[in-house]
Structures are given as structure tokens and as C-alpha cells.
């Protein structure tokens, strides 16, 4: 979730994933509080510092069905081999 402390949490999570030898395929910005101060700055910092692509920005949804969520994501960025 994009909120106070999200940059530190995201960087620590990415570090743990990579340290365990797993690939970090991408990340999603879950906009739990769109009124957070410096939202654009936080998103830019995450994009700059995380070693994977941002797959999308997910707003708070009344309908959180898979189809609704997927409409906000760019899964083509995953580059998954067939």
C-alpha cells in the first residue's frame, strides 16, 4: 500500500526476495490513500529504486474482482517465457 513508510517497506521486501534467490518480477502500487501527501514523489522514488517494473497503479475499488484489478495492470511487463 502506498502510505507512510511504503518506500522502506518496499525496498526491504525487494531485498529479501532477491536475497532468497528469487526473481522480482514487478510491483504494484496499491493506492490505499490517494490523498497521501507527496503521492507522485513516492511513486517516482519507488520506480527509481525498485529493480523491477511497476505493473500498475491500483486504486481503491468497490469491486475488487480479478477482472477489475487486471484492468489496471500491465502484465505484458512480466516477460514470462511460454
PDB file of N, CA, C and O in Angstrom:
ATOM      1  N   UNK A   1       0.820  -1.193   0.000  1.00  0.00           N
ATOM      2  CA  UNK A   1       0.000   0.000   0.000  1.00  0.00           C
ATOM      3  C   UNK A   1       0.858   1.248   0.000  1.00  0.00           C
ATOM      4  O   UNK A   1       1.853   1.312   0.722  1.00  0.00           O
ATOM      5  N   UNK A   2       0.498   2.227  -0.784  1.00  0.00           N
ATOM      6  CA  UNK A   2       1.238   3.492  -0.825  1.00  0.00           C
ATOM      7  C   UNK A   2       0.732   4.354   0.330  1.00  0.00           C
ATOM      8  O   UNK A   2      -0.370   4.901   0.292  1.00  0.00           O
ATOM      9  N   UNK A   3       1.570   4.453   1.348  1.00  0.00           N
ATOM     10  CA  UNK A   3       1.277   5.249   2.543  1.00  0.00           C
ATOM     11  C   UNK A   3       2.588   5.517   3.263  1.00  0.00           C
ATOM     12  O   UNK A   3       3.650   5.118   2.786  1.00  0.00           O
ATOM     13  N   UNK A   4       2.527   6.173   4.378  1.00  0.00           N
ATOM     14  CA  UNK A   4       3.723   6.481   5.141  1.00  0.00           C
ATOM     15  C   UNK A   4       4.523   5.204   5.402  1.00  0.00           C
ATOM     16  O   UNK A   4       3.975   4.220   5.899  1.00  0.00           O
ATOM     17  N   UNK A   5       5.789   5.214   5.077  1.00  0.00           N
ATOM     18  CA  UNK A   5       6.658   4.067   5.297  1.00  0.00           C
ATOM     19  C   UNK A   5       6.713   3.086   4.143  1.00  0.00           C
ATOM     20  O   UNK A   5       7.421   2.082   4.220  1.00  0.00           O
ATOM     21  N   UNK A   6       5.977   3.361   3.071  1.00  0.00           N
ATOM     22  CA  UNK A   6       5.889   2.389   1.972  1.00  0.00           C
ATOM     23  C   UNK A   6       7.215   2.209   1.235  1.00  0.00           C
ATOM     24  O   UNK A   6       7.499   1.113   0.752  1.00  0.00           O
ATOM     25  N   UNK A   7       8.020   3.243   1.139  1.00  0.00           N
ATOM     26  CA  UNK A   7       9.285   3.116   0.409  1.00  0.00           C
ATOM     27  C   UNK A   7      10.214   2.163   1.151  1.00  0.00           C
ATOM     28  O   UNK A   7      10.778   1.250   0.548  1.00  0.00           O
ATOM     29  N   UNK A   8      10.373   2.365   2.438  1.00  0.00           N
ATOM     30  CA  UNK A   8      11.211   1.487   3.242  1.00  0.00           C
ATOM     31  C   UNK A   8      10.703   0.052   3.183  1.00  0.00           C
ATOM     32  O   UNK A   8      11.493  -0.873   2.997  1.00  0.00           O
ATOM     33  N   UNK A   9       9.414  -0.143   3.337  1.00  0.00           N
ATOM     34  CA  UNK A   9       8.835  -1.485   3.320  1.00  0.00           C
ATOM     35  C   UNK A   9       9.058  -2.153   1.961  1.00  0.00           C
ATOM     36  O   UNK A   9       9.415  -3.329   1.903  1.00  0.00           O
ATOM     37  N   UNK A  10       8.854  -1.425   0.890  1.00  0.00           N
ATOM     38  CA  UNK A  10       9.030  -1.993  -0.449  1.00  0.00           C
ATOM     39  C   UNK A  10      10.489  -2.365  -0.700  1.00  0.00           C
ATOM     40  O   UNK A  10      10.768  -3.428  -1.253  1.00  0.00           O
ATOM     41  N   UNK A  11      11.417  -1.506  -0.302  1.00  0.00           N
ATOM     42  CA  UNK A  11      12.835  -1.793  -0.513  1.00  0.00           C
ATOM     43  C   UNK A  11      13.297  -2.996   0.313  1.00  0.00           C
ATOM     44  O   UNK A  11      14.065  -3.826  -0.173  1.00  0.00           O
ATOM     45  N   UNK A  12      12.832  -3.090   1.551  1.00  0.00           N
ATOM     46  CA  UNK A  12      13.188  -4.238   2.378  1.00  0.00           C
ATOM     47  C   UNK A  12      12.596  -5.526   1.818  1.00  0.00           C
ATOM     48  O   UNK A  12      13.246  -6.571   1.841  1.00  0.00           O
ATOM     49  N   UNK A  13      11.374  -5.454   1.318  1.00  0.00           N
ATOM     50  CA  UNK A  13      10.742  -6.637   0.722  1.00  0.00           C
ATOM     51  C   UNK A  13      11.500  -7.080  -0.525  1.00  0.00           C
ATOM     52  O   UNK A  13      11.766  -8.268  -0.702  1.00  0.00           O
ATOM     53  N   UNK A  14      11.847  -6.127  -1.388  1.00  0.00           N
ATOM     54  CA  UNK A  14      12.602  -6.453  -2.602  1.00  0.00           C
ATOM     55  C   UNK A  14      13.955  -7.065  -2.230  1.00  0.00           C
ATOM     56  O   UNK A  14      14.385  -8.038  -2.849  1.00  0.00           O
ATOM     57  N   UNK A  15      14.616  -6.509  -1.236  1.00  0.00           N
ATOM     58  CA  UNK A  15      15.910  -7.035  -0.797  1.00  0.00           C
ATOM     59  C   UNK A  15      15.771  -8.480  -0.316  1.00  0.00           C
ATOM     60  O   UNK A  15      16.608  -9.321  -0.643  1.00  0.00           O
ATOM     61  N   UNK A  16      14.734  -8.771   0.446  1.00  0.00           N
ATOM     62  CA  UNK A  16      14.526 -10.130   0.955  1.00  0.00           C
ATOM     63  C   UNK A  16      14.234 -11.111  -0.179  1.00  0.00           C
ATOM     64  O   UNK A  16      14.731 -12.238  -0.168  1.00  0.00           O
ATOM     65  N   UNK A  17      13.441 -10.693  -1.144  1.00  0.00           N
ATOM     66  CA  UNK A  17      13.122 -11.549  -2.290  1.00  0.00           C
ATOM     67  C   UNK A  17      14.405 -11.892  -3.051  1.00  0.00           C
ATOM     68  O   UNK A  17      14.658 -13.056  -3.361  1.00  0.00           O
ATOM     69  N   UNK A  18      15.199 -10.886  -3.345  1.00  0.00           N
ATOM     70  CA  UNK A  18      16.433 -11.089  -4.108  1.00  0.00           C
ATOM     71  C   UNK A  18      17.466 -11.888  -3.313  1.00  0.00           C
ATOM     72  O   UNK A  18      18.176 -12.720  -3.877  1.00  0.00           O
ATOM     73  N   UNK A  19      17.550 -11.638  -2.010  1.00  0.00           N
ATOM     74  CA  UNK A  19      18.494 -12.363  -1.156  1.00  0.00           C
ATOM     75  C   UNK A  19      18.160 -13.857  -1.116  1.00  0.00           C
ATOM     76  O   UNK A  19      19.055 -14.693  -0.991  1.00  0.00           O
ATOM     77  N   UNK A  20      16.883 -14.184  -1.221  1.00  0.00           N
ATOM     78  CA  UNK A  20      16.466 -15.590  -1.230  1.00  0.00           C
ATOM     79  C   UNK A  20      16.652 -16.237  -2.599  1.00  0.00           C
ATOM     80  O   UNK A  20      16.315 -17.406  -2.787  1.00  0.00           O
ATOM     81  N   UNK A  21      17.187 -15.477  -3.556  1.00  0.00           N
ATOM     82  CA  UNK A  21      17.468 -16.026  -4.873  1.00  0.00           C
ATOM     83  C   UNK A  21      16.265 -16.089  -5.798  1.00  0.00           C
ATOM     84  O   UNK A  21      16.294 -16.775  -6.819  1.00  0.00           O
ATOM     85  N   UNK A  22      15.217 -15.381  -5.444  1.00  0.00           N
ATOM     86  CA  UNK A  22      14.012 -15.354  -6.261  1.00  0.00           C
ATOM     87  C   UNK A  22      14.032 -14.155  -7.194  1.00  0.00           C
ATOM     88  O   UNK A  22      14.653 -13.139  -6.880  1.00  0.00           O
ATOM     89  N   UNK A  23      13.365 -14.257  -8.331  1.00  0.00           N
ATOM     90  CA  UNK A  23      13.279 -13.081  -9.207  1.00  0.00           C
ATOM     91  C   UNK A  23      12.218 -12.110  -8.687  1.00  0.00           C
ATOM     92  O   UNK A  23      11.180 -12.522  -8.170  1.00  0.00           O
ATOM     93  N   UNK A  24      12.493 -10.850  -8.830  1.00  0.00           N
ATOM     94  CA  UNK A  24      11.497  -9.824  -8.510  1.00  0.00           C
ATOM     95  C   UNK A  24      10.877  -9.410  -9.831  1.00  0.00           C
ATOM     96  O   UNK A  24      11.459  -8.626 -10.581  1.00  0.00           O
ATOM     97  N   UNK A  25       9.692  -9.940 -10.115  1.00  0.00           N
ATOM     98  CA  UNK A  25       9.071  -9.769 -11.429  1.00  0.00           C
ATOM     99  C   UNK A  25       8.506  -8.370 -11.644  1.00  0.00           C
ATOM    100  O   UNK A  25       8.519  -7.864 -12.766  1.00  0.00           O
ATOM    101  N   UNK A  26       8.019  -7.751 -10.602  1.00  0.00           N
ATOM    102  CA  UNK A  26       7.411  -6.433 -10.728  1.00  0.00           C
ATOM    103  C   UNK A  26       6.736  -6.041  -9.435  1.00  0.00           C
ATOM    104  O   UNK A  26       6.736  -6.796  -8.462  1.00  0.00           O
ATOM    105  N   UNK A  27       6.167  -4.863  -9.434  1.00  0.00           N
ATOM    106  CA  UNK A  27       5.474  -4.385  -8.247  1.00  0.00           C
ATOM    107  C   UNK A  27       4.232  -3.610  -8.661  1.00  0.00           C
ATOM    108  O   UNK A  27       4.134  -3.106  -9.780  1.00  0.00           O
ATOM    109  N   UNK A  28       3.290  -3.527  -7.735  1.00  0.00           N
ATOM    110  CA  UNK A  28       2.026  -2.827  -7.957  1.00  0.00           C
ATOM    111  C   UNK A  28       1.860  -1.788  -6.863  1.00  0.00           C
ATOM    112  O   UNK A  28       2.034  -2.094  -5.684  1.00  0.00           O
ATOM    113  N   UNK A  29       1.530  -0.575  -7.240  1.00  0.00           N
ATOM    114  CA  UNK A  29       1.241   0.485  -6.278  1.00  0.00           C
ATOM    115  C   UNK A  29      -0.235   0.400  -5.912  1.00  0.00           C
ATOM    116  O   UNK A  29      -1.107   0.724  -6.718  1.00  0.00           O
ATOM    117  N   UNK A  30      -0.499  -0.036  -4.698  1.00  0.00           N
ATOM    118  CA  UNK A  30      -1.860  -0.145  -4.192  1.00  0.00           C
ATOM    119  C   UNK A  30      -2.198   1.183  -3.511  1.00  0.00           C
ATOM    120  O   UNK A  30      -1.724   1.456  -2.408  1.00  0.00           O
ATOM    121  N   UNK A  31      -3.010   1.997  -4.164  1.00  0.00           N
ATOM    122  CA  UNK A  31      -3.284   3.355  -3.695  1.00  0.00           C
ATOM    123  C   UNK A  31      -4.382   3.347  -2.635  1.00  0.00           C
ATOM    124  O   UNK A  31      -5.525   3.716  -2.906  1.00  0.00           O
ATOM    125  N   UNK A  32      -4.021   2.920  -1.426  1.00  0.00           N
ATOM    126  CA  UNK A  32      -4.984   2.814  -0.336  1.00  0.00           C
ATOM    127  C   UNK A  32      -5.443   4.183   0.149  1.00  0.00           C
ATOM    128  O   UNK A  32      -6.561   4.323   0.645  1.00  0.00           O
ATOM    129  N   UNK A  33      -4.601   5.181   0.012  1.00  0.00           N
ATOM    130  CA  UNK A  33      -4.942   6.543   0.431  1.00  0.00           C
ATOM    131  C   UNK A  33      -4.499   7.521  -0.655  1.00  0.00           C
ATOM    132  O   UNK A  33      -3.383   8.038  -0.605  1.00  0.00           O
ATOM    133  N   UNK A  34      -5.372   7.779  -1.640  1.00  0.00           N
ATOM    134  CA  UNK A  34      -4.978   8.672  -2.729  1.00  0.00           C
ATOM    135  C   UNK A  34      -4.725  10.114  -2.284  1.00  0.00           C
ATOM    136  O   UNK A  34      -4.207  10.912  -3.065  1.00  0.00           O
ATOM    137  N   UNK A  35      -5.076  10.460  -1.057  1.00  0.00           N
ATOM    138  CA  UNK A  35      -4.850  11.814  -0.545  1.00  0.00           C
ATOM    139  C   UNK A  35      -3.522  11.942   0.196  1.00  0.00           C
ATOM    140  O   UNK A  35      -3.229  12.993   0.767  1.00  0.00           O
ATOM    141  N   UNK A  36      -2.718  10.877   0.190  1.00  0.00           N
ATOM    142  CA  UNK A  36      -1.433  10.911   0.882  1.00  0.00           C
ATOM    143  C   UNK A  36      -0.583  12.058   0.324  1.00  0.00           C
ATOM    144  O   UNK A  36      -0.572  12.308  -0.881  1.00  0.00           O
ATOM    145  N   UNK A  37       0.111  12.735   1.202  1.00  0.00           N
ATOM    146  CA  UNK A  37       0.963  13.821   0.730  1.00  0.00           C
ATOM    147  C   UNK A  37       2.144  13.237  -0.040  1.00  0.00           C
ATOM    148  O   UNK A  37       2.675  12.187   0.322  1.00  0.00           O
ATOM    149  N   UNK A  38       2.544  13.919  -1.095  1.00  0.00           N
ATOM    150  CA  UNK A  38       3.691  13.550  -1.922  1.00  0.00           C
ATOM    151  C   UNK A  38       3.512  12.199  -2.624  1.00  0.00           C
ATOM    152  O   UNK A  38       4.470  11.445  -2.793  1.00  0.00           O
ATOM    153  N   UNK A  39       2.287  11.912  -3.023  1.00  0.00           N
ATOM    154  CA  UNK A  39       1.999  10.650  -3.706  1.00  0.00           C
ATOM    155  C   UNK A  39       2.888  10.471  -4.929  1.00  0.00           C
ATOM    156  O   UNK A  39       3.508   9.420  -5.095  1.00  0.00           O
ATOM    157  N   UNK A  40       2.956  11.487  -5.787  1.00  0.00           N
ATOM    158  CA  UNK A  40       3.758  11.383  -7.013  1.00  0.00           C
ATOM    159  C   UNK A  40       5.242  11.203  -6.696  1.00  0.00           C
ATOM    160  O   UNK A  40       5.934  10.451  -7.382  1.00  0.00           O
ATOM    161  N   UNK A  41       5.729  11.880  -5.673  1.00  0.00           N
ATOM    162  CA  UNK A  41       7.131  11.726  -5.268  1.00  0.00           C
ATOM    163  C   UNK A  41       7.399  10.303  -4.787  1.00  0.00           C
ATOM    164  O   UNK A  41       8.423   9.710  -5.129  1.00  0.00           O
ATOM    165  N   UNK A  42       6.477   9.756  -3.990  1.00  0.00           N
ATOM    166  CA  UNK A  42       6.639   8.384  -3.505  1.00  0.00           C
ATOM    167  C   UNK A  42       6.659   7.392  -4.663  1.00  0.00           C
ATOM    168  O   UNK A  42       7.498   6.491  -4.692  1.00  0.00           O
ATOM    169  N   UNK A  43       5.750   7.549  -5.608  1.00  0.00           N
ATOM    170  CA  UNK A  43       5.692   6.644  -6.757  1.00  0.00           C
ATOM    171  C   UNK A  43       6.959   6.755  -7.600  1.00  0.00           C
ATOM    172  O   UNK A  43       7.480   5.745  -8.073  1.00  0.00           O
ATOM    173  N   UNK A  44       7.449   7.961  -7.788  1.00  0.00           N
ATOM    174  CA  UNK A  44       8.678   8.156  -8.563  1.00  0.00           C
ATOM    175  C   UNK A  44       9.870   7.527  -7.852  1.00  0.00           C
ATOM    176  O   UNK A  44      10.716   6.910  -8.499  1.00  0.00           O
ATOM    177  N   UNK A  45       9.949   7.671  -6.550  1.00  0.00           N
ATOM    178  CA  UNK A  45      11.047   7.076  -5.789  1.00  0.00           C
ATOM    179  C   UNK A  45      10.992   5.559  -5.858  1.00  0.00           C
ATOM    180  O   UNK A  45      12.025   4.909  -6.027  1.00  0.00           O
ATOM    181  N   UNK A  46       9.804   4.987  -5.730  1.00  0.00           N
ATOM    182  CA  UNK A  46       9.667   3.538  -5.848  1.00  0.00           C
ATOM    183  C   UNK A  46      10.102   3.065  -7.234  1.00  0.00           C
ATOM    184  O   UNK A  46      10.829   2.079  -7.352  1.00  0.00           O
ATOM    185  N   UNK A  47       9.668   3.751  -8.264  1.00  0.00           N
ATOM    186  CA  UNK A  47      10.019   3.367  -9.638  1.00  0.00           C
ATOM    187  C   UNK A  47      11.528   3.457  -9.868  1.00  0.00           C
ATOM    188  O   UNK A  47      12.108   2.641 -10.584  1.00  0.00           O
ATOM    189  N   UNK A  48      12.142   4.444  -9.260  1.00  0.00           N
ATOM    190  CA  UNK A  48      13.581   4.652  -9.422  1.00  0.00           C
ATOM    191  C   UNK A  48      14.405   3.624  -8.644  1.00  0.00           C
ATOM    192  O   UNK A  48      15.459   3.196  -9.113  1.00  0.00           O
ATOM    193  N   UNK A  49      13.938   3.232  -7.474  1.00  0.00           N
ATOM    194  CA  UNK A  49      14.772   2.424  -6.576  1.00  0.00           C
ATOM    195  C   UNK A  49      14.485   0.934  -6.609  1.00  0.00           C
ATOM    196  O   UNK A  49      15.342   0.139  -6.221  1.00  0.00           O
ATOM    197  N   UNK A  50      13.293   0.529  -7.067  1.00  0.00           N
ATOM    198  CA  UNK A  50      12.997  -0.903  -7.124  1.00  0.00           C
ATOM    199  C   UNK A  50      13.541  -1.489  -8.423  1.00  0.00           C
ATOM    200  O   UNK A  50      13.342  -0.909  -9.490  1.00  0.00           O
ATOM    201  N   UNK A  51      14.222  -2.629  -8.348  1.00  0.00           N
ATOM    202  CA  UNK A  51      14.844  -3.224  -9.535  1.00  0.00           C
ATOM    203  C   UNK A  51      13.888  -4.102 -10.346  1.00  0.00           C
ATOM    204  O   UNK A  51      14.238  -5.209 -10.756  1.00  0.00           O
ATOM    205  N   UNK A  52      12.690  -3.593 -10.566  1.00  0.00           N
ATOM    206  CA  UNK A  52      11.677  -4.315 -11.341  1.00  0.00           C
ATOM    207  C   UNK A  52      10.662  -3.282 -11.825  1.00  0.00           C
ATOM    208  O   UNK A  52      10.566  -2.194 -11.258  1.00  0.00           O
ATOM    209  N   UNK A  53       9.905  -3.615 -12.869  1.00  0.00           N
ATOM    210  CA  UNK A  53       8.949  -2.641 -13.395  1.00  0.00           C
ATOM    211  C   UNK A  53       7.695  -2.505 -12.526  1.00  0.00           C
ATOM    212  O   UNK A  53       7.277  -3.442 -11.847  1.00  0.00           O
ATOM    213  N   UNK A  54       7.125  -1.329 -12.573  1.00  0.00           N
ATOM    214  CA  UNK A  54       5.818  -1.126 -11.943  1.00  0.00           C
ATOM    215  C   UNK A  54       4.772  -1.684 -12.903  1.00  0.00           C
ATOM    216  O   UNK A  54       4.701  -1.274 -14.062  1.00  0.00           O
ATOM    217  N   UNK A  55       3.972  -2.610 -12.421  1.00  0.00           N
ATOM    218  CA  UNK A  55       2.959  -3.256 -13.253  1.00  0.00           C
ATOM    219  C   UNK A  55       1.660  -2.459 -13.303  1.00  0.00           C
ATOM    220  O   UNK A  55       0.789  -2.744 -14.124  1.00  0.00           O
ATOM    221  N   UNK A  56       1.525  -1.459 -12.429  1.00  0.00           N
ATOM    222  CA  UNK A  56       0.342  -0.611 -12.479  1.00  0.00           C
ATOM    223  C   UNK A  56       0.040   0.049 -11.147  1.00  0.00           C
ATOM    224  O   UNK A  56       0.646  -0.244 -10.116  1.00  0.00           O
ATOM    225  N   UNK A  57      -0.915   0.944 -11.217  1.00  0.00           N
ATOM    226  CA  UNK A  57      -1.393   1.674 -10.044  1.00  0.00           C
ATOM    227  C   UNK A  57      -2.824   1.245  -9.798  1.00  0.00           C
ATOM    228  O   UNK A  57      -3.693   1.456 -10.644  1.00  0.00           O
ATOM    229  N   UNK A  58      -3.073   0.646  -8.652  1.00  0.00           N
ATOM    230  CA  UNK A  58      -4.373   0.089  -8.331  1.00  0.00           C
ATOM    231  C   UNK A  58      -5.099   0.996  -7.337  1.00  0.00           C
ATOM    232  O   UNK A  58      -4.685   1.103  -6.183  1.00  0.00           O
ATOM    233  N   UNK A  59      -6.182   1.653  -7.777  1.00  0.00           N
ATOM    234  CA  UNK A  59      -6.929   2.498  -6.854  1.00  0.00           C
ATOM    235  C   UNK A  59      -7.810   1.642  -5.940  1.00  0.00           C
ATOM    236  O   UNK A  59      -7.972   0.441  -6.159  1.00  0.00           O
ATOM    237  N   UNK A  60      -8.363   2.268  -4.933  1.00  0.00           N
ATOM    238  CA  UNK A  60      -9.330   1.565  -4.074  1.00  0.00           C
ATOM    239  C   UNK A  60     -10.547   1.247  -4.932  1.00  0.00           C
ATOM    240  O   UNK A  60     -11.130   2.142  -5.545  1.00  0.00           O
ATOM    241  N   UNK A  61     -10.933  -0.025  -4.977  1.00  0.00           N
ATOM    242  CA  UNK A  61     -12.018  -0.466  -5.842  1.00  0.00           C
ATOM    243  C   UNK A  61     -13.200  -0.978  -5.030  1.00  0.00           C
ATOM    244  O   UNK A  61     -13.022  -1.714  -4.060  1.00  0.00           O
ATOM    245  N   UNK A  62     -14.397  -0.589  -5.427  1.00  0.00           N
ATOM    246  CA  UNK A  62     -15.602  -1.138  -4.809  1.00  0.00           C
ATOM    247  C   UNK A  62     -15.751  -2.598  -5.219  1.00  0.00           C
ATOM    248  O   UNK A  62     -16.203  -3.432  -4.434  1.00  0.00           O
ATOM    249  N   UNK A  63     -15.364  -2.897  -6.468  1.00  0.00           N
ATOM    250  CA  UNK A  63     -15.409  -4.255  -6.996  1.00  0.00           C
ATOM    251  C   UNK A  63     -13.969  -4.705  -7.206  1.00  0.00           C
ATOM    252  O   UNK A  63     -13.331  -4.319  -8.185  1.00  0.00           O
ATOM    253  N   UNK A  64     -13.464  -5.512  -6.296  1.00  0.00           N
ATOM    254  CA  UNK A  64     -12.071  -5.963  -6.399  1.00  0.00           C
ATOM    255  C   UNK A  64     -11.987  -7.344  -7.042  1.00  0.00           C
ATOM    256  O   UNK A  64     -11.167  -8.172  -6.644  1.00  0.00           O
ATOM    257  N   UNK A  65     -12.823  -7.584  -8.020  1.00  0.00           N
ATOM    258  CA  UNK A  65     -12.786  -8.858  -8.735  1.00  0.00           C
ATOM    259  C   UNK A  65     -11.500  -8.929  -9.553  1.00  0.00           C
ATOM    260  O   UNK A  65     -10.904  -7.896  -9.857  1.00  0.00           O
ATOM    261  N   UNK A  66     -11.067 -10.140  -9.911  1.00  0.00           N
ATOM    262  CA  UNK A  66      -9.853 -10.260 -10.731  1.00  0.00           C
ATOM    263  C   UNK A  66      -9.924  -9.444 -12.017  1.00  0.00           C
ATOM    264  O   UNK A  66      -8.933  -8.828 -12.407  1.00  0.00           O
ATOM    265  N   UNK A  67     -11.068  -9.429 -12.676  1.00  0.00           N
ATOM    266  CA  UNK A  67     -11.195  -8.667 -13.920  1.00  0.00           C
ATOM    267  C   UNK A  67     -11.025  -7.172 -13.674  1.00  0.00           C
ATOM    268  O   UNK A  67     -10.374  -6.482 -14.458  1.00  0.00           O
ATOM    269  N   UNK A  68     -11.606  -6.672 -12.591  1.00  0.00           N
ATOM    270  CA  UNK A  68     -11.491  -5.246 -12.276  1.00  0.00           C
ATOM    271  C   UNK A  68     -10.047  -4.883 -11.949  1.00  0.00           C
ATOM    272  O   UNK A  68      -9.542  -3.854 -12.399  1.00  0.00           O
ATOM    273  N   UNK A  69      -9.388  -5.725 -11.170  1.00  0.00           N
ATOM    274  CA  UNK A  69      -7.996  -5.456 -10.799  1.00  0.00           C
ATOM    275  C   UNK A  69      -7.102  -5.508 -12.036  1.00  0.00           C
ATOM    276  O   UNK A  69      -6.262  -4.628 -12.229  1.00  0.00           O
ATOM    277  N   UNK A  70      -7.274  -6.523 -12.869  1.00  0.00           N
ATOM    278  CA  UNK A  70      -6.418  -6.685 -14.054  1.00  0.00           C
ATOM    279  C   UNK A  70      -6.528  -5.521 -15.027  1.00  0.00           C
ATOM    280  O   UNK A  70      -5.599  -5.256 -15.790  1.00  0.00           O
ATOM    281  N   UNK A  71      -7.649  -4.831 -15.003  1.00  0.00           N
ATOM    282  CA  UNK A  71      -7.804  -3.712 -15.929  1.00  0.00           C
ATOM    283  C   UNK A  71      -6.846  -2.560 -15.609  1.00  0.00           C
ATOM    284  O   UNK A  71      -6.646  -1.674 -16.440  1.00  0.00           O
ATOM    285  N   UNK A  72      -6.253  -2.567 -14.412  1.00  0.00           N
ATOM    286  CA  UNK A  72      -5.307  -1.520 -14.007  1.00  0.00           C
ATOM    287  C   UNK A  72      -3.847  -1.964 -14.151  1.00  0.00           C
ATOM    288  O   UNK A  72      -2.933  -1.180 -13.896  1.00  0.00           O
ATOM    289  N   UNK A  73      -3.628  -3.209 -14.554  1.00  0.00           N
ATOM    290  CA  UNK A  73      -2.269  -3.745 -14.596  1.00  0.00           C
ATOM    291  C   UNK A  73      -1.788  -3.973 -16.021  1.00  0.00           C
ATOM    292  O   UNK A  73      -2.578  -4.271 -16.917  1.00  0.00           O
ATOM    293  N   UNK A  74      -0.497  -3.829 -16.214  1.00  0.00           N
ATOM    294  CA  UNK A  74       0.128  -4.135 -17.496  1.00  0.00           C
ATOM    295  C   UNK A  74       0.985  -5.381 -17.291  1.00  0.00           C
ATOM    296  O   UNK A  74       2.178  -5.281 -17.005  1.00  0.00           O
ATOM    297  N   UNK A  75       0.370  -6.555 -17.441  1.00  0.00           N
ATOM    298  CA  UNK A  75       1.060  -7.810 -17.191  1.00  0.00           C
ATOM    299  C   UNK A  75       2.029  -8.167 -18.320  1.00  0.00           C
ATOM    300  O   UNK A  75       2.822  -9.098 -18.177  1.00  0.00           O
ATOM    301  N   UNK A  76       1.976  -7.448 -19.428  1.00  0.00           N
ATOM    302  CA  UNK A  76       2.941  -7.659 -20.505  1.00  0.00           C
ATOM    303  C   UNK A  76       4.365  -7.335 -20.049  1.00  0.00           C
ATOM    304  O   UNK A  76       5.331  -7.812 -20.644  1.00  0.00           O
ATOM    305  N   UNK A  77       4.493  -6.541 -19.013  1.00  0.00           N
ATOM    306  CA  UNK A  77       5.813  -6.185 -18.497  1.00  0.00           C
ATOM    307  C   UNK A  77       6.511  -7.340 -17.784  1.00  0.00           C
ATOM    308  O   UNK A  77       7.697  -7.248 -17.468  1.00  0.00           O
ATOM    309  N   UNK A  78       5.783  -8.423 -17.529  1.00  0.00           N
ATOM    310  CA  UNK A  78       6.369  -9.554 -16.808  1.00  0.00           C
ATOM    311  C   UNK A  78       7.358 -10.350 -17.642  1.00  0.00           C
ATOM    312  O   UNK A  78       8.245 -10.993 -17.082  1.00  0.00           O
ATOM    313  N   UNK A  79       7.235 -10.328 -18.944  1.00  0.00           N
ATOM    314  CA  UNK A  79       8.157 -11.047 -19.829  1.00  0.00           C
ATOM    315  C   UNK A  79       8.291 -12.513 -19.427  1.00  0.00           C
ATOM    316  O   UNK A  79       9.403 -13.032 -19.331  1.00  0.00           O
ATOM    317  N   UNK A  80       7.170 -13.174 -19.193  1.00  0.00           N
ATOM    318  CA  UNK A  80       7.200 -14.582 -18.815  1.00  0.00           C
ATOM    319  C   UNK A  80       7.388 -15.449 -20.050  1.00  0.00           C
ATOM    320  O   UNK A  80       6.655 -15.305 -21.029  1.00  0.00           O
ATOM    321  N   UNK A  81       8.365 -16.346 -20.011  1.00  0.00           N
ATOM    322  CA  UNK A  81       8.552 -17.261 -21.143  1.00  0.00           C
ATOM    323  C   UNK A  81       7.421 -18.276 -21.192  1.00  0.00           C
ATOM    324  O   UNK A  81       6.900 -18.693 -20.157  1.00  0.00           O
ATOM    325  N   UNK A  82       7.055 -18.662 -22.382  1.00  0.00           N
ATOM    326  CA  UNK A  82       5.982 -19.654 -22.537  1.00  0.00           C
ATOM    327  C   UNK A  82       6.539 -21.054 -22.392  1.00  0.00           C
ATOM    328  O   UNK A  82       5.793 -22.028 -22.490  1.00  0.00           O
TER     329      UNK A  82
END
